[in-house]
Structures are given as structure tokens and as C-alpha cells.
Amino acid sequence: MSATVDMAATTIATSSPRRGSISVIVTAMNEQGNLQPAVEAVVQAVASRFLDYEVIIVDDGSSDRTFAMAEALAAGNPRIRVHRNPRNLGLGRSYRIGIHLATHEYTAWVAGNNMLSAEALGRVYDRVGERDMVISHILYDVRPLNRRLISRVFVVGMNLLFSVRLKYYTGPPVFRSAVAKRFPPGVTSGSLFVAEVLIRLLRAGQTYVEVGLQPQPRTSGATKTFRLKNMLGVCRGVMRLFWELRVRRLFGERADADVQVSESDSALHSR
């Protein structure tokens, strides 16, 4: 199967007016079976909705053919850029690099696991411009009961700790690039950084609209999020974030100065 993404062939009709510009970060690590359809869904969703767009594929040191597939996709569409981490740095670091590399008015993030169709992404992108950001949540969670319970406990806990009322934290968001680029490098890693971005945006006064979407089953691979080691890491990360954003500020301590990823950083070789 060809890895070329034909923008004209994948453009879908929409009654919404074309918006400004958007950078979509697609993070991937060993997603050779998912990356191509994931990127095709992104292009299909954004091409007819925005005046300009770019797709930034961040390959997190994959050991399979993910990077080769990313380069093939970029060769077929000049609006697709590829960055390869020199080693596995984790989702949080990859997401931060993507935010730094984004050049357009809005930034979006999508996991390269092909769990979101072009139609589902379109529901999110149709709402861009109504508020400062768009936050998505699952309409009907078909995961096993234990995973649904863990996810629910996480959402309730985050809402209580940070005094917010979100329905979900790890769906694909859209936010203003200029605001996110001002943030410090973050205190969490892995998938928790997806939630940290939302918390920091909300604390920066950004308004939002929530949109429901329905994920599709993975066509290849399996999630590592619910492994015991990863869940313990999430708990530690939540406590660090709470200390940084609530406790330190409660006692008048200033957070670390904003730090941008340096162009000389060895992890920033984009094509």
C-alpha cells in the first residue's frame, strides 16, 4: 500500500467555513501498523477545514518501520514534516518537541495509534475558534471495566486536585500555539503530559468547549498505559504537578522560568 497522502483525494466536504491555520502533532513509537491510516485521517479532517495546515510526525525512537513510513508520507505531501528522536524519550517529551516545532495559529495533538477516524477528528476541528481551545471526551467507552474504572478515578481525582470540571483528559485537543509555547518544560512525563497541557492552559485563563467523539479499536499493537509501572508513574507525576501548580503558588513560590526547547538540542533534527 502506498504511503502517499493525496490531499485532493482525501479532502472531505464540510459546511463549516475554512478557519485559520493549524499544526497537528502526531506522536508515534513502533506504530508501523497504524501510522499511515492515522495520518491520512488527520489530513482528511484538516484539509477542508483550515486555510493552511501542517502535520508534524514525531517518531519517538521507534525500532520498527515507523520512521520509514513517516518519511514516505512526508515525501507524498509537503505539508507533512518528520522529526525523529535519537532515542525513546517518551510521549511527554515528544509532545513538547511537537509544540516547539509548531508554526501555525493553533496546535493539535493526535496519537499515531489510528484510533480516531477522520469523522471523529472533524467533530473536534469543526469547533475550533468557538473558544480558545477544544477538549474532547469519549462518547461511549468500550474498554474493559477495570480500565474504565481507572480512567474514571483519574478524571475525578484531577478535577478535585486542580478545581476543574473536565470530562476527559487524554483525548485529542486543539489550543492556541502562542499560549502553549510560553509554558515551562513541564513536570510530568508520558501520557500524563497530555493532561498537564490542559491544566496549564486552563490556569492560563483559556476558555474551552468540550466535544464528544467515538474512538475506533486499535488495528495493530496494544496500549502500555495501564501497566502497573506506568500507573505508579502517573500517580507520582500528579503529585508533582499538584505541588508545582497548587502548593508552591499557595505559599507564594514562583514556578521555574519558562524554558523553550533550544534549536541546538540534539533531539531536534526535523525534516
Protein Blocks (a to p, Z undefined) as FASTA:
>chain_A
ZZbdcfklmpccdfbdcdfbdddddddehilkmmmmmmmmmmmmmmmmpfbdcdddddeh
iablmlmmmmmmmmmomkbccdddfbdebjklmmmmmmmmpcbfbdcdddfkhpacfklm
mmmmmmgojambdcdddfbdcbdfklmmmmmmmmmmmmmmnopabfbfkbccdddfklmm
mpcebjaecjllmmmmmmmmmmnopacddddddddddfedjdfklgmklmmmmmmmmmmm
mmmmmmmmmnopacdddddddfklmklccZZ
